[in-house]
Amino acid sequence: MKIILFGASGMVGSAVLREALDAHEVESVLAIGRHSCGVEHPKLRELLLPDLFDFAAVEDQIAGYDACIWAIGVSSVGLDEAAYAQVTEALTLAWAQALLRRNPGLSFCYCSAAGAGGKAMWARVRQRVESALQSMPFQHAGIVRPAIIRPGPGIRSRTWGYRIGMVLLKPIFLFSPALVRTLPSMFTTSEILGRAMLRVVQGQTDPFVLESIDINRLGSQRSLQR
């Protein structure tokens, strides 16, 4: 597979990147974002865009890919619905439509969040994104809604609030394997999440929306399958 990855410099995206580069089923990865992911690898190429909405000039560089994994996300704290939707909804759907134009039969995996089925402002925006993506003619598509993610070695969130939470939860995360087994609806790891998102674009899951328990089931095995 040739994969386009958005958000490779963040916690979820860097986890997906690590798993993709390790998977022999993945031929190459194009990481698109505003910031470099800081990784060098023969499979990896980066396309840095200061303004992610301004991509018309690079559309010829996004053809010939099998799948897209979207791991860009922003906190809704301090934002009204219009500002939050600009990145969470408008940016995602603009790229999804452009990618489909250039890659008929593309597969797509979108990282949402636990609670996205609720009534809060951020949840309503996420629901609109999820519904729009589900209506698009992707070959395979799915939404992951992780809850609490234990970052793997060398992986950290770019969101300050999440980083503080990780420090507070560090003693609990010493027991992360047990937490994933006993509370799979609440906890997962970045490694499991990365593998699960790869398997979504490989068409290895039936439900369109994967909650934490589904993510753990899908990503728990280390070897990917065709």
Order of alpha helices (4+ residues) and beta strands (2+ residues): beta-alpha-beta-beta-beta-alpha-alpha-beta-alpha-beta-beta-alpha-alpha-beta-alpha-beta-alpha
